């Protein structure tokens, strides 16, 4: 059986890593290959424990970092990763690695290891190329990326057609070996008895606490909603973790929202979160796909979603969800207001989106695509 090195971009249980884990599990269960899990030596939140729970025989840790937003940080990162990639090269070569799978575009360490090994490389891009006031990859590194993504034995996996086009526009070139794989929502163990009986609608956000998720604008819109409709609005639940948590707490106090905003710590079991909310909102500046939004739809929750998302390929505005311009806080407020006050509209959105997602057979298509990719 061939061996695949799955090189994660962080030892944290969030969206991109959960997708990598799902693929590794599928590859293992279908006996397509033996996974070798590779993670950076860094802080963690239970992801490595999940590796042990899934009984992966090989879990390796190396010193490496992700590409940053500044050119100086990127070149320092390349130097730091060079040392780690040499160690990884010798160990993975000794393990007779046949394929390298790299998770996320900013994880250049995986691409470096694949280059040293001269093995087939699957590079899974989860990010959109730009958003907000920064770019994932600074322009001085574009020549390196153009070379790496154009290698004959490299396949780039995108999570939406929109994302693929944006990256080709970013690099000013076609990406020859590429495929699009829609990531399906996870199956959650929510029973009717576990659903919260809320007297008033509860809004919810789930994701990493980072600047790109636009949580501060969401809090501003929430403050206005609470001041306009204190007798109708219940609360907003924010579930996640990340470097932006301090700013979120500061903004919550500044807007006097301590009584109506709850911060839930990140946990791999997200079923209690979806059971507790009535309306899901994802106001990110950009979302290549929006896996948590699909999960909300699967649990029949009405959805408010950034218009900068690959899900626009399958969802329609005011039919399956409400799309908002994340740079306009007033749009976020008006979308929340509409769903807060119109129960019939909430129910219609949830039903329409659920029927559409069910009809697309995401899970089966995902499994077939992964099987083809690793066969």
C-alpha positions as CSV (number, residue, x, y, z in Angstrom):
1,X,0.0,0.0,0.0
2,X,1.3,3.5,-0.9
3,X,2.0,6.1,1.8
4,X,0.7,9.6,1.8
5,X,2.2,12.4,4.0
6,X,-0.6,14.7,5.1
7,X,1.1,17.9,6.0
8,X,-1.2,20.1,8.1
9,X,-0.8,23.9,8.4
10,X,-1.4,24.0,12.2
11,X,-2.0,21.7,15.1
12,X,-5.5,23.2,15.8
13,X,-8.9,21.7,15.3
14,X,-10.5,24.2,12.9
15,X,-12.1,24.2,9.4
16,X,-9.2,23.4,7.1
17,X,-7.7,20.9,9.4
18,X,-11.0,19.1,9.9
19,X,-11.2,18.7,6.1
20,X,-7.7,17.3,6.0
21,X,-8.6,14.9,8.8
22,X,-11.8,13.8,6.9
23,X,-9.8,13.1,3.8
24,X,-7.1,11.2,5.7
25,X,-9.8,9.1,7.4
26,X,-11.4,8.3,4.1
27,X,-8.1,7.4,2.5
28,X,-7.4,5.1,5.4
29,X,-10.8,3.5,5.6
30,X,-10.9,2.8,1.9
31,X,-7.4,1.5,2.0
32,X,-6.3,3.9,-0.7
33,X,-3.1,4.6,1.2
34,X,-1.5,4.6,4.6
35,X,-1.6,8.2,6.0
36,X,1.5,9.7,7.7
37,X,0.2,12.8,9.6
38,X,2.6,15.7,9.8
39,X,2.0,18.7,12.1
40,X,4.0,21.8,13.2
41,X,5.5,22.0,16.6
42,X,3.2,24.7,18.0
43,X,0.3,25.2,20.4
44,X,-2.6,22.9,20.0
45,X,-6.2,22.5,21.0
46,X,-6.9,18.8,20.8
47,X,-6.1,18.0,17.2
48,X,-3.1,15.8,17.9
49,X,-5.3,13.9,20.5
50,X,-7.7,13.3,17.7
51,X,-4.9,11.7,15.6
52,X,-4.4,9.2,18.5
53,X,-8.1,8.6,18.7
54,X,-8.2,7.8,15.0
55,X,-5.3,5.4,15.5
56,X,-3.0,6.9,12.8
57,X,0.2,4.8,13.1
58,X,2.5,7.6,12.0
59,X,2.2,11.2,13.5
60,X,5.2,13.4,13.0
61,X,6.0,16.9,14.3
62,X,8.5,19.3,12.7
63,X,9.5,23.0,13.2
64,X,7.8,25.0,10.5
65,X,5.7,28.1,10.1
66,X,3.1,29.5,7.7
67,X,3.7,32.3,5.1
68,X,2.9,35.7,6.6
69,X,1.4,38.8,5.1
70,X,4.7,40.7,4.9
71,X,7.6,40.0,2.6
72,X,10.2,40.1,5.4
73,X,8.3,37.6,7.5
74,X,7.9,35.4,4.5
75,X,11.6,35.2,3.8
76,X,12.3,34.5,7.4
77,X,9.7,31.8,7.3
78,X,11.4,30.2,4.2
79,X,14.7,30.1,6.0
80,X,13.2,28.6,9.2
81,X,11.2,26.1,7.1
82,X,14.2,25.1,5.1
83,X,15.8,23.5,8.2
84,X,12.6,21.6,9.2
85,X,12.0,20.5,5.6
86,X,15.4,18.9,5.4
87,X,14.7,16.8,8.5
88,X,11.2,15.9,7.1
89,X,12.8,15.0,3.8
90,X,15.1,12.3,5.3
91,X,12.4,10.9,7.7
92,X,9.7,10.8,5.1
93,X,12.0,9.3,2.5
94,X,13.0,6.6,5.0
95,X,9.3,5.9,5.5
96,X,9.0,5.4,1.6
97,X,6.4,8.2,1.2
98,X,4.8,8.1,-2.2
99,X,2.6,11.2,-2.2
100,X,2.6,14.5,-0.3
101,X,-0.7,16.2,0.6
102,X,-0.3,19.9,1.7
103,X,-3.2,21.6,3.5
104,X,-3.8,25.3,2.7
105,X,-2.0,27.7,0.4
106,X,0.1,29.4,3.1
107,X,1.6,26.1,4.1
108,X,4.7,26.4,1.9
109,X,6.5,23.8,4.1
110,X,4.5,21.0,2.5
111,X,5.4,22.2,-1.0
112,X,9.1,22.4,0.0
113,X,9.0,18.8,1.3
114,X,7.2,17.6,-1.9
115,X,9.9,19.3,-4.0
116,X,12.8,17.7,-2.1
117,X,11.1,14.3,-2.3
118,X,10.2,14.7,-6.0
119,X,7.0,12.9,-5.3
120,X,3.4,13.7,-6.6
121,X,2.1,16.6,-4.7
122,X,-1.6,17.4,-3.8
123,X,-1.9,21.0,-2.6
124,X,-5.3,21.8,-1.1
125,X,-6.1,25.6,-1.3
126,X,-8.7,26.7,1.3
127,X,-8.2,30.4,1.2
128,X,-9.3,33.0,-1.2
129,X,-6.3,35.0,-2.5
130,X,-7.2,38.3,-0.9
131,X,-9.6,40.0,1.4
132,X,-9.8,42.9,3.8
133,X,-6.6,44.9,3.9
134,X,-4.1,42.1,3.3
135,X,-3.1,39.3,0.9
136,X,-2.3,35.8,2.0
137,X,0.8,35.7,-0.1
138,X,3.0,38.8,-0.7
139,X,3.9,39.5,-4.3
140,X,7.7,38.9,-3.9
141,X,6.8,35.2,-3.4
142,X,4.6,35.0,-6.5
143,X,7.5,33.6,-8.7
144,X,8.1,30.8,-6.2
145,X,4.4,30.0,-6.1
146,X,4.0,30.2,-9.8
147,X,6.8,27.6,-10.2
148,X,5.5,25.3,-7.5
149,X,1.9,25.2,-8.7
150,X,2.9,24.6,-12.3
151,X,5.1,21.5,-11.7
152,X,3.9,18.5,-13.7
153,X,3.4,16.2,-10.6
154,X,1.5,18.9,-8.6
155,X,-2.3,18.9,-8.4
156,X,-4.0,21.9,-6.9
157,X,-7.4,21.2,-5.2
158,X,-9.8,24.1,-4.9
159,X,-13.0,24.2,-2.9
160,X,-15.0,26.2,-5.4
161,X,-14.8,27.3,-9.0
162,X,-14.9,31.0,-7.8
163,X,-11.8,30.4,-5.7
164,X,-10.0,28.8,-8.6
165,X,-10.7,31.7,-10.9
166,X,-9.6,34.2,-8.2
167,X,-6.2,32.5,-7.7
168,X,-5.6,32.3,-11.4
169,X,-6.3,36.0,-11.6
170,X,-4.0,36.6,-8.6
171,X,-1.1,34.7,-10.2
172,X,-1.9,36.0,-13.7
173,X,-1.7,32.5,-15.1
174,X,-3.9,29.4,-15.7
175,X,-3.3,26.6,-13.2
176,X,-2.8,23.5,-15.4
177,X,-3.4,20.6,-13.0
178,X,-6.4,21.5,-10.9
179,X,-9.7,20.2,-9.7
180,X,-12.6,21.5,-7.6
181,X,-13.9,19.4,-4.7
182,X,-16.9,20.8,-2.8
183,X,-16.5,20.0,0.9
184,X,-19.6,18.5,2.4
185,X,-21.0,19.5,5.9
186,X,-20.2,17.2,8.8
187,X,-23.0,15.0,10.2
188,X,-23.9,16.2,13.6
189,X,-25.6,14.2,16.4
190,X,-28.4,16.7,17.2
191,X,-31.7,15.1,18.4
192,X,-35.0,16.9,18.6
193,X,-34.8,16.7,22.4
194,X,-31.5,18.5,22.4
195,X,-32.7,21.6,20.6
196,X,-33.0,24.7,22.7
197,X,-36.6,26.0,23.3
198,X,-35.8,29.7,22.8
199,X,-38.6,32.2,23.4
200,X,-36.8,34.7,21.2
201,X,-34.4,34.1,18.3
202,X,-30.8,33.4,19.1
203,X,-28.1,34.3,16.5
204,X,-24.9,32.4,16.3
205,X,-21.4,32.6,14.7
206,X,-18.9,29.7,14.6
207,X,-15.4,30.0,13.4
208,X,-11.9,31.2,14.2
209,X,-11.6,34.5,16.0
210,X,-9.6,36.4,13.4
211,X,-9.8,39.8,11.7
212,X,-11.0,38.3,8.4
213,X,-14.2,36.9,10.1
214,X,-15.4,40.5,10.5
215,X,-16.7,39.9,14.1
216,X,-16.3,43.5,15.2
217,X,-18.8,44.6,12.5
218,X,-21.1,41.8,13.7
219,X,-20.9,43.2,17.2
220,X,-21.7,46.7,16.0
221,X,-24.8,45.4,14.1
222,X,-25.8,43.4,17.2
223,X,-25.6,46.5,19.4
224,X,-28.0,48.4,17.1
225,X,-30.3,45.4,16.9
226,X,-30.4,45.1,20.7
227,X,-31.1,48.8,21.1
228,X,-33.9,48.8,18.6
229,X,-35.6,45.5,19.6
230,X,-34.7,44.7,23.2
231,X,-38.0,42.8,23.7
232,X,-37.4,40.6,20.6
233,X,-33.7,40.0,20.5
234,X,-32.3,37.3,22.8
235,X,-28.6,37.0,22.3
236,X,-25.6,36.3,20.0
237,X,-23.4,33.3,20.6
238,X,-19.8,33.4,19.3
239,X,-18.1,30.0,19.3
240,X,-14.4,29.7,18.5
241,X,-10.9,30.8,19.5
242,X,-8.1,32.8,18.0
243,X,-5.8,35.8,18.2
244,X,-8.7,38.3,17.9
245,X,-10.5,37.2,21.1
246,X,-9.1,40.1,23.1
247,X,-10.4,42.6,20.6
248,X,-13.8,40.9,20.6
249,X,-14.0,41.1,24.4
250,X,-13.0,44.7,24.3
251,X,-15.6,45.6,21.7
252,X,-18.3,43.7,23.6
253,X,-17.6,45.8,26.7
254,X,-17.3,49.0,24.7
255,X,-20.8,48.4,23.2
256,X,-22.2,47.2,26.6
257,X,-23.2,43.8,25.2
258,X,-22.0,41.6,28.1
259,X,-25.6,40.5,28.8
260,X,-26.5,39.6,25.2
261,X,-23.2,38.2,23.7
262,X,-21.8,34.9,24.8
263,X,-18.4,33.6,23.9
264,X,-18.2,29.8,23.8
265,X,-14.8,28.1,23.7
266,X,-13.8,26.1,20.6
267,X,-14.7,22.4,20.8
268,X,-14.6,19.6,18.2
269,X,-18.2,18.8,19.1
270,X,-20.2,21.6,17.6
271,X,-23.6,19.9,17.9
272,X,-24.5,21.8,21.1
273,X,-23.8,25.1,19.4
274,X,-26.2,24.5,16.5
275,X,-28.8,23.1,18.9
276,X,-28.7,26.4,20.9
277,X,-29.1,28.9,18.0
278,X,-32.0,29.8,15.7
279,X,-30.2,31.9,13.0
280,X,-26.6,31.5,11.8
281,X,-24.6,34.4,10.5
282,X,-21.2,34.4,8.8
283,X,-20.2,38.0,7.9
284,X,-16.6,37.3,6.9
285,X,-14.7,39.6,4.5
286,X,-14.2,36.4,2.4
287,X,-15.0,32.7,2.5
288,X,-13.7,30.4,-0.2
289,X,-16.4,28.0,0.6
290,X,-18.2,28.4,4.0
291,X,-18.3,24.9,5.5
292,X,-19.9,26.1,8.8
293,X,-22.6,27.7,6.7
294,X,-23.4,24.4,5.1
295,X,-23.5,22.8,8.5
296,X,-26.0,25.4,9.6
297,X,-28.1,24.6,6.5
298,X,-27.9,20.9,7.3
299,X,-29.4,21.7,10.7
300,X,-32.2,23.7,9.1
301,X,-31.0,27.1,10.4
302,X,-31.7,30.2,8.3
303,X,-28.5,31.8,7.1
304,X,-27.0,35.3,6.7
305,X,-23.8,35.0,4.7
306,X,-21.1,37.1,3.2
307,X,-21.5,37.7,-0.5
308,X,-17.7,37.0,-0.9
309,X,-18.1,33.2,-0.8
310,X,-17.9,30.2,-3.2
311,X,-21.4,29.2,-1.9
312,X,-22.8,31.8,-4.3
313,X,-22.3,29.0,-6.9
314,X,-25.2,27.1,-5.4
315,X,-27.3,29.4,-3.1
316,X,-29.6,32.2,-4.2
317,X,-30.2,35.5,-2.3
318,X,-33.5,35.8,-0.5
319,X,-34.4,32.3,-1.6
320,X,-31.9,30.1,0.2
321,X,-30.1,32.7,2.4
322,X,-29.4,36.4,2.7
323,X,-26.2,37.6,1.2
324,X,-24.6,40.7,2.7
325,X,-21.7,43.0,1.8
326,X,-19.4,42.4,4.7
327,X,-17.9,45.9,4.4
328,X,-21.3,47.5,5.1
329,X,-22.4,47.2,8.7
330,X,-25.8,48.5,7.9
331,X,-26.4,45.5,5.6
332,X,-25.5,43.2,8.4
333,X,-27.9,44.9,10.7
334,X,-30.8,45.0,8.2
335,X,-30.3,41.3,7.4
336,X,-30.4,40.4,11.1
337,X,-33.4,42.7,11.6
338,X,-35.3,41.0,8.8
339,X,-34.8,37.5,10.1
340,X,-35.4,38.6,13.7
341,X,-38.9,40.0,12.9
342,X,-40.1,37.6,10.1
343,X,-40.5,34.1,11.4
344,X,-42.1,32.9,8.1
345,X,-39.2,34.2,6.1
346,X,-36.8,32.4,8.5
347,X,-38.6,29.1,8.0
348,X,-38.8,29.5,4.2
349,X,-35.0,30.2,3.8
350,X,-34.1,27.3,6.0
351,X,-36.4,24.8,4.1
352,X,-35.3,26.0,0.7
353,X,-31.6,25.8,1.5
354,X,-31.9,22.4,3.2
355,X,-33.7,20.9,0.2
356,X,-31.1,22.3,-2.2
357,X,-28.1,20.9,-0.2
358,X,-29.7,17.5,0.2
359,X,-30.3,17.3,-3.6
360,X,-26.7,18.0,-4.4
361,X,-25.4,14.8,-2.7
362,X,-22.2,16.5,-1.5
363,X,-21.0,13.6,0.7
364,X,-21.1,11.1,-2.2
365,X,-19.5,13.5,-4.6
366,X,-16.8,14.3,-2.1
367,X,-16.0,10.6,-1.5
368,X,-15.8,9.9,-5.3
369,X,-13.5,12.9,-5.9
370,X,-11.1,11.9,-3.1
371,X,-11.1,8.3,-4.3
372,X,-10.2,9.5,-7.8
373,X,-7.5,11.8,-6.5
374,X,-5.7,9.2,-4.4
375,X,-6.2,6.2,-6.6
